[in-house]
């Protein structure tokens, strides 16, 4: 049987071995299942494992490949899906007690796409209850309890794709699907030392995914590398008539081959000087080193600044109002009191107090911001900065009081639906991962993939993984 190292190979590398029949999808799936059964509970990584589904899909993939019917780079590759994606006949709990027994009789479009390319579902990844939609103070705001960071189990993985981050970092699956309304792919990717793509708003269907803030929710991959993210994105992107928020057919689909990048355009990079008020000392060092590394191969990189404005307030209002509408029956029925987090139990009532005027004002601010960002992207293709100003935080930290910092880029990126890719760029002195993010204009997902891939061709941070015994 192959050893642990195989479980940390990139999707591209695993695909090569599967296509050439050197690696059996069934054997690979069993390895990941065994590891997930052994270590999943230690990290509170999974909402549930689905070994019967996984082995059934792996056997199907193996038979097809043996017969010469190879569907592409995800065929026979095991993954985990965040537990807000509907999978027919399985509980889809949204990480929250009031929905613990919720079962849908259809698959989310993303799951359908992954089934179509022959990927193997190992299970549902744990998550913060309602993806943080009612607010939360503690990492324990989840049916599974707090997700523990594989680099240091006394630290958190970040929300709301908390289980997805733990699963990829601990080598429990080759990739995972996460979602982001504000930070929930970028932050867990940074805290867990993995690569995560937040696609352009509307590039990936949300049909069958829990709605939090429908004008901001996005679904994307978390994996070993930017190239892996590109391959997974190619499988799940595209217009979907069942999700009216998806972009038109001609702008939705995404195709990827590494050779495309050999002929790709030279990117104008802007290093953001005002994305964060300050970086923790442990984060600042690796980020400065990453800045120097990029300068070596992109000598034309210039400093860039984000426009100033009440972007975070506007983004907060949009999420609060749309979240209160999404969970209206939960709030009105009083069942919101069953949520694990004390803030989650009350924030819905507060969010219902926003007026239509507040919401419309926030939408006006969004329009102003989109124009300003279009102006900034006249000068730059990709903006670069730290993914987070801090590394993974202690599990018991009160996030409301202990993790308060302005996050203009989180607000701007999500209000405007911009693509972003977070990749590992080093470690703190406590051996916690640090992330670097690349952000581009809406629709230009290839630019963030290209920029992140170039960084990973010049560094090997994405090849490091925690030692788990």
C-alpha positions as CSV (number, residue, x, y, z in Angstrom):
1,X,0.0,0.0,0.0
2,X,1.3,3.5,-0.8
3,X,2.4,5.6,2.3
4,X,1.1,8.8,3.8
5,X,3.0,11.0,1.3
6,X,0.6,10.0,-1.5
7,X,-2.3,11.6,0.5
8,X,-0.6,15.0,0.2
9,X,0.0,14.8,-3.6
10,X,-1.7,17.4,-5.7
11,X,-4.8,16.6,-7.7
12,X,-2.7,16.9,-10.9
13,X,-0.1,14.3,-9.6
14,X,-2.8,11.9,-8.4
15,X,-4.6,12.3,-11.7
16,X,-1.5,11.3,-13.7
17,X,-1.1,8.2,-11.6
18,X,-4.8,7.2,-11.9
19,X,-4.9,7.9,-15.7
20,X,-1.8,5.7,-16.3
21,X,-3.4,3.0,-14.0
22,X,-0.4,3.2,-11.6
23,X,-2.8,4.2,-8.8
24,X,-6.2,2.6,-8.1
25,X,-9.1,5.0,-7.2
26,X,-10.4,2.3,-4.9
27,X,-7.1,1.9,-3.1
28,X,-6.7,5.7,-2.9
29,X,-10.3,6.2,-1.6
30,X,-9.7,3.5,1.1
31,X,-6.5,5.2,2.2
32,X,-8.3,8.5,2.6
33,X,-11.3,6.9,4.4
34,X,-9.0,5.1,6.8
35,X,-7.1,8.3,7.6
36,X,-10.4,10.2,7.9
37,X,-11.9,7.7,10.3
38,X,-8.7,7.8,12.4
39,X,-8.0,11.5,12.4
40,X,-11.3,13.2,11.4
41,X,-12.7,13.2,14.9
42,X,-9.5,14.6,16.4
43,X,-10.0,17.8,14.3
44,X,-13.9,17.8,14.3
45,X,-13.3,17.9,10.5
46,X,-16.3,16.0,9.2
47,X,-20.1,16.4,9.7
48,X,-20.3,12.8,8.4
49,X,-18.2,10.3,6.4
50,X,-20.0,8.5,3.6
51,X,-17.8,5.3,3.0
52,X,-20.5,3.4,1.1
53,X,-21.0,6.3,-1.4
54,X,-17.2,6.8,-1.7
55,X,-16.4,3.2,-2.3
56,X,-19.3,2.8,-4.8
57,X,-18.1,5.9,-6.7
58,X,-14.4,4.8,-6.6
59,X,-15.3,1.3,-7.9
60,X,-17.3,2.9,-10.7
61,X,-14.4,5.2,-11.6
62,X,-11.9,2.3,-11.6
63,X,-14.1,0.2,-13.9
64,X,-14.5,3.1,-16.3
65,X,-10.8,3.9,-16.4
66,X,-9.9,0.2,-16.8
67,X,-12.2,0.2,-19.9
68,X,-10.4,3.3,-21.3
69,X,-13.1,5.8,-20.4
70,X,-11.1,8.5,-18.5
71,X,-13.2,11.5,-17.7
72,X,-10.4,13.9,-16.8
73,X,-8.3,15.1,-13.9
74,X,-10.9,14.6,-11.1
75,X,-11.8,11.1,-12.1
76,X,-11.4,8.9,-9.1
77,X,-10.2,11.8,-6.9
78,X,-11.6,11.8,-3.3
79,X,-13.0,15.0,-1.9
80,X,-15.2,16.4,0.9
81,X,-18.2,18.7,0.4
82,X,-19.1,21.4,2.9
83,X,-22.3,20.4,4.8
84,X,-24.4,23.2,3.3
85,X,-24.5,21.4,-0.1
86,X,-27.5,19.2,-0.7
87,X,-26.6,15.5,-1.3
88,X,-29.7,13.4,-2.2
89,X,-30.9,11.3,0.7
90,X,-28.1,12.4,3.2
91,X,-28.6,14.8,6.1
92,X,-27.5,18.3,5.1
93,X,-27.3,20.0,8.5
94,X,-25.9,23.5,7.7
95,X,-23.8,22.9,10.9
96,X,-26.8,23.9,13.0
97,X,-29.0,21.9,15.5
98,X,-32.4,23.1,14.1
99,X,-31.4,21.5,10.8
100,X,-29.7,18.4,12.2
101,X,-32.2,16.0,10.5
102,X,-32.8,18.0,7.3
103,X,-32.6,15.8,4.1
104,X,-33.0,16.9,0.5
105,X,-34.2,14.6,-2.3
106,X,-31.8,16.2,-4.9
107,X,-28.1,17.0,-5.3
108,X,-26.7,20.5,-5.4
109,X,-25.5,21.5,-8.9
110,X,-21.9,21.5,-7.6
111,X,-22.3,17.9,-6.5
112,X,-23.9,17.0,-9.8
113,X,-20.9,18.5,-11.6
114,X,-18.4,16.6,-9.5
115,X,-20.4,13.4,-10.0
116,X,-20.2,14.0,-13.8
117,X,-16.4,14.3,-13.8
118,X,-16.1,11.1,-11.7
119,X,-14.9,12.7,-8.4
120,X,-15.4,10.5,-5.2
121,X,-17.3,12.0,-2.3
122,X,-15.7,10.9,1.1
123,X,-18.2,12.8,3.2
124,X,-19.6,16.2,4.3
125,X,-17.2,18.7,5.9
126,X,-18.1,20.2,9.2
127,X,-18.9,24.0,9.2
128,X,-19.8,26.9,11.4
129,X,-23.6,26.9,12.0
130,X,-25.5,28.6,9.2
131,X,-22.1,29.6,7.8
132,X,-22.0,32.3,10.5
133,X,-25.1,33.8,9.1
134,X,-26.5,34.7,12.5
135,X,-23.1,35.8,13.8
136,X,-21.0,33.9,16.3
137,X,-18.5,34.6,19.1
138,X,-16.8,31.2,19.4
139,X,-15.1,28.5,17.3
140,X,-17.5,26.0,18.9
141,X,-20.5,27.5,17.0
142,X,-21.0,24.2,15.1
143,X,-22.9,20.9,15.5
144,X,-19.5,19.2,15.5
145,X,-17.9,21.5,18.0
146,X,-14.8,23.6,17.2
147,X,-12.7,22.6,14.2
148,X,-9.1,22.1,15.3
149,X,-6.2,23.2,13.2
150,X,-3.9,20.3,12.1
151,X,-0.9,22.5,12.5
152,X,-1.7,23.1,16.2
153,X,-4.9,21.5,17.7
154,X,-5.1,24.3,20.3
155,X,-5.8,26.7,17.4
156,X,-8.9,27.2,15.1
157,X,-9.1,26.6,11.4
158,X,-11.3,29.8,10.8
159,X,-14.9,29.8,9.7
160,X,-17.2,29.1,8.1
161,X,-15.5,26.4,5.9
162,X,-13.8,25.3,9.1
163,X,-14.0,21.5,8.4
164,X,-13.0,21.9,4.7
165,X,-9.7,23.6,5.9
166,X,-8.9,20.9,8.4
167,X,-9.7,18.1,5.9
168,X,-7.3,19.4,3.2
169,X,-4.5,20.4,5.7
170,X,-4.6,17.0,7.4
171,X,-4.5,15.0,4.2
172,X,-8.0,13.6,4.8
173,X,-9.1,14.2,1.2
174,X,-7.4,15.5,-2.0
175,X,-9.6,18.6,-2.0
176,X,-12.7,20.1,-0.4
177,X,-15.5,22.4,-1.4
178,X,-16.0,25.5,0.7
179,X,-18.2,28.6,0.4
180,X,-17.6,32.3,1.1
181,X,-19.9,35.2,1.8
182,X,-17.1,37.1,3.6
183,X,-13.8,35.4,4.3
184,X,-14.9,31.8,4.6
185,X,-12.6,30.4,1.9
186,X,-9.7,32.9,2.2
187,X,-9.4,32.7,6.0
188,X,-9.5,28.9,6.5
189,X,-7.1,28.5,3.6
190,X,-4.7,31.0,5.3
191,X,-5.0,29.5,8.8
192,X,-4.6,25.9,7.5
193,X,-1.8,26.5,5.0
194,X,-3.8,25.3,1.9
195,X,-4.7,27.0,-1.4
196,X,-8.3,28.3,-1.7
197,X,-10.1,29.9,-4.6
198,X,-13.1,32.3,-4.1
199,X,-14.5,32.5,-7.6
200,X,-16.1,35.5,-9.2
201,X,-19.7,35.9,-7.9
202,X,-22.0,33.9,-10.1
203,X,-19.4,31.7,-11.8
204,X,-20.4,28.6,-9.7
205,X,-24.0,27.7,-9.2
206,X,-25.4,27.8,-5.7
207,X,-28.5,25.7,-6.5
208,X,-28.8,23.2,-3.6
209,X,-26.5,25.3,-1.4
210,X,-27.8,27.0,1.8
211,X,-28.6,30.6,1.1
212,X,-27.1,33.2,3.5
213,X,-26.7,36.4,1.6
214,X,-27.8,35.5,-2.0
215,X,-26.1,38.6,-3.5
216,X,-22.8,37.7,-1.9
217,X,-22.6,33.8,-1.5
218,X,-20.0,32.0,-3.5
219,X,-18.8,28.3,-3.8
220,X,-15.2,27.4,-4.4
221,X,-12.4,24.8,-4.0
222,X,-9.8,24.4,-1.3
223,X,-6.9,22.2,-2.3
224,X,-3.1,21.7,-2.3
225,X,-2.2,24.3,-5.0
226,X,-3.5,27.0,-7.2
227,X,-3.3,24.6,-10.2
228,X,-5.5,22.1,-8.3
229,X,-8.0,24.9,-7.6
230,X,-8.1,25.7,-11.3
231,X,-8.8,22.1,-12.2
232,X,-11.6,21.8,-9.7
233,X,-13.0,25.3,-10.7
234,X,-13.1,24.1,-14.3
235,X,-15.3,21.2,-13.2
236,X,-17.8,23.2,-11.2
237,X,-18.0,26.6,-13.0
238,X,-20.7,27.5,-15.5
239,X,-24.1,29.0,-16.0
240,X,-27.0,27.1,-14.3
241,X,-30.6,27.9,-15.2
242,X,-31.5,26.7,-11.7
243,X,-29.5,29.5,-10.1
244,X,-30.6,32.9,-11.6
245,X,-27.5,34.5,-9.9
246,X,-25.1,32.6,-12.2
247,X,-23.5,34.6,-15.0
248,X,-24.5,34.1,-18.6
249,X,-23.4,30.9,-20.5
250,X,-20.6,32.8,-22.5
251,X,-19.1,34.2,-19.3
252,X,-19.7,31.2,-16.9
253,X,-17.7,28.3,-18.2
254,X,-14.0,27.9,-17.3
255,X,-11.5,25.7,-19.1
256,X,-8.0,25.1,-17.8
257,X,-4.8,23.6,-19.1
258,X,-1.4,24.4,-17.6
259,X,0.0,25.0,-21.2
260,X,-2.4,27.9,-21.6
261,X,-0.3,29.8,-19.2
262,X,2.8,29.6,-21.3
263,X,1.0,31.9,-23.7
264,X,-0.7,34.0,-21.0
265,X,-0.6,37.7,-20.8
266,X,2.0,39.4,-18.5
267,X,0.1,40.5,-15.4
268,X,0.3,44.0,-13.9
269,X,0.6,43.3,-10.1
270,X,-0.3,45.9,-7.4
271,X,1.0,45.3,-3.9
272,X,-1.7,46.7,-1.5
273,X,-0.4,49.0,1.1
274,X,-3.6,49.7,3.0
275,X,-5.4,46.3,3.1
276,X,-4.6,45.9,6.8
277,X,-3.9,48.5,9.5
278,X,-1.1,46.3,10.7
279,X,0.2,42.7,10.5
280,X,1.2,40.6,13.5
281,X,4.9,40.3,13.7
282,X,4.8,36.6,13.0
283,X,2.7,37.3,9.8
284,X,4.6,40.4,8.7
285,X,8.0,38.5,8.2
286,X,6.7,35.8,5.8
287,X,4.6,38.4,3.9
288,X,7.6,40.7,3.4
289,X,9.6,37.7,2.2
290,X,6.8,36.9,-0.2
291,X,6.9,40.5,-1.4
292,X,10.6,40.2,-2.1
293,X,10.2,36.9,-3.9
294,X,7.5,38.3,-6.2
295,X,9.7,41.4,-6.9
296,X,12.4,39.0,-8.2
297,X,10.2,37.7,-11.1
298,X,7.8,40.6,-11.5
299,X,10.1,43.7,-11.3
300,X,7.2,45.9,-12.5
301,X,5.1,45.3,-9.4
302,X,3.9,48.7,-8.0
303,X,2.3,49.7,-4.8
304,X,-1.5,50.1,-4.9
305,X,-4.1,51.4,-2.5
306,X,-7.7,50.5,-1.9
307,X,-10.3,53.3,-2.1
308,X,-11.4,54.6,1.3
309,X,-15.1,54.3,2.2
310,X,-17.7,52.7,4.4
311,X,-17.4,49.4,2.5
312,X,-17.3,47.1,5.5
313,X,-20.4,48.8,7.0
314,X,-22.2,48.4,3.7
315,X,-21.2,44.8,3.3
316,X,-22.2,44.1,6.9
317,X,-25.7,45.5,6.3
318,X,-26.2,43.5,3.1
319,X,-25.3,40.3,4.9
320,X,-27.4,41.1,8.0
321,X,-30.5,42.0,6.0
322,X,-30.3,39.2,3.5
323,X,-29.4,36.7,6.3
324,X,-32.4,37.8,8.3
325,X,-34.6,37.2,5.2
326,X,-32.9,33.8,4.5
327,X,-33.5,32.6,8.0
328,X,-36.8,34.4,8.6
329,X,-38.7,31.3,9.7
330,X,-35.9,30.2,12.0
331,X,-36.0,33.6,13.7
332,X,-39.8,34.0,13.8
333,X,-40.3,30.4,15.1
334,X,-37.9,31.0,18.0
335,X,-35.9,28.0,17.0
336,X,-32.9,30.3,16.6
337,X,-32.5,29.7,20.4
338,X,-31.3,26.2,19.5
339,X,-28.1,27.5,17.9
340,X,-24.9,26.7,19.8
341,X,-23.5,30.2,19.9
342,X,-24.9,32.9,22.3
343,X,-24.5,35.6,19.6
344,X,-26.2,33.4,17.0
345,X,-29.2,33.1,19.3
346,X,-29.9,36.8,19.3
347,X,-28.3,38.4,16.2
348,X,-31.1,37.5,13.9
349,X,-33.6,39.6,15.9
350,X,-31.1,42.5,15.7
351,X,-30.6,42.1,12.0
352,X,-34.4,42.3,11.4
353,X,-34.3,45.8,12.7
354,X,-32.4,47.2,9.7
355,X,-34.7,49.3,7.5
356,X,-35.3,49.1,3.7
357,X,-33.6,52.5,3.5
358,X,-30.5,51.1,5.2
359,X,-30.3,48.2,2.8
360,X,-30.9,50.4,-0.3
361,X,-28.2,52.8,0.9
362,X,-25.8,49.9,1.2
363,X,-26.6,48.8,-2.3
364,X,-25.9,52.4,-3.6
365,X,-22.5,52.3,-1.8
366,X,-21.9,48.9,-3.5
367,X,-22.4,50.6,-6.9
368,X,-20.0,53.4,-6.1
369,X,-17.4,50.9,-4.9
370,X,-17.7,48.8,-8.0
371,X,-17.0,51.8,-10.2
372,X,-14.0,52.8,-8.0
373,X,-12.6,49.2,-8.2
374,X,-13.1,49.2,-12.0
375,X,-10.9,52.3,-11.9
376,X,-8.2,50.6,-9.9
377,X,-8.2,47.6,-12.2
378,X,-7.5,50.0,-15.1
379,X,-4.0,50.1,-13.7
380,X,-3.6,46.6,-12.2
381,X,-4.6,43.1,-13.2
382,X,-4.1,41.6,-9.8
383,X,-3.8,43.0,-6.3
384,X,-1.7,41.2,-3.7
385,X,-1.6,41.3,0.1
386,X,-1.7,39.1,3.2
387,X,-4.8,36.9,3.4
388,X,-5.2,37.7,7.1
389,X,-3.2,40.0,9.4
390,X,-3.0,37.2,12.0
391,X,-2.2,33.5,12.0
392,X,-4.6,30.8,13.4
393,X,-6.2,32.0,16.7
394,X,-6.7,30.0,20.0
395,X,-9.8,27.8,20.0
396,X,-11.4,29.5,23.1
397,X,-10.9,33.1,21.8
398,X,-14.0,35.3,22.0
399,X,-14.0,36.4,18.3
400,X,-16.2,39.4,19.0
401,X,-13.8,41.0,21.4
402,X,-10.5,39.2,20.6
403,X,-10.4,39.3,16.9
404,X,-11.4,42.7,15.8
405,X,-9.6,44.4,13.0
406,X,-10.7,46.3,9.9
407,X,-11.0,44.1,6.8
408,X,-11.6,46.5,3.9
409,X,-10.5,44.0,1.3
410,X,-12.9,41.3,2.7
411,X,-15.7,43.8,2.4
412,X,-14.7,45.1,-1.0
413,X,-13.9,41.7,-2.5
414,X,-17.2,40.2,-1.4
415,X,-19.4,43.2,-2.0
416,X,-18.1,43.4,-5.6
417,X,-17.9,39.7,-6.1
418,X,-14.2,39.7,-7.0
419,X,-12.2,36.5,-7.4
420,X,-9.4,35.8,-4.9
421,X,-6.9,33.0,-4.4
422,X,-5.2,32.5,-1.0
423,X,-2.0,30.5,-1.0
424,X,0.5,29.6,1.7
425,X,3.6,32.0,1.9
426,X,5.4,30.9,5.0
427,X,5.1,30.3,8.7
428,X,5.2,32.2,12.0
429,X,7.8,31.4,14.6
430,X,5.1,29.1,16.2
431,X,5.0,27.1,13.0
432,X,1.5,28.4,12.0
433,X,0.8,28.9,8.3
434,X,0.6,32.4,6.8
435,X,-1.4,33.2,3.6
436,X,-1.0,35.5,0.7
437,X,-4.0,36.5,-1.4
438,X,-4.3,37.5,-5.1
439,X,-7.5,39.5,-6.1
440,X,-8.6,40.4,-9.6
441,X,-11.6,42.1,-11.3
442,X,-14.9,40.3,-11.5
443,X,-14.7,37.6,-14.2
444,X,-10.9,37.5,-14.4
445,X,-10.5,34.3,-12.3
446,X,-7.7,33.2,-14.6
447,X,-5.6,36.2,-13.5
448,X,-5.6,35.2,-9.8
449,X,-4.9,31.6,-10.8
450,X,-2.0,32.7,-13.1
451,X,-0.5,35.0,-10.4
452,X,-0.9,32.4,-7.6
453,X,0.6,29.6,-9.9
454,X,3.6,31.8,-10.7
455,X,4.2,32.4,-7.0
456,X,4.0,28.6,-6.3
457,X,6.4,27.9,-9.1
458,X,8.9,30.1,-7.3
459,X,8.2,28.9,-3.7
460,X,7.4,25.5,-2.1
461,X,5.3,26.6,0.9
462,X,2.3,24.8,-0.6
463,X,4.2,21.5,-0.4
464,X,4.6,21.6,3.4
465,X,2.1,19.8,5.6
466,X,1.7,19.2,9.3
467,X,3.1,16.1,11.0
468,X,0.1,14.1,12.2
469,X,0.6,10.9,14.3
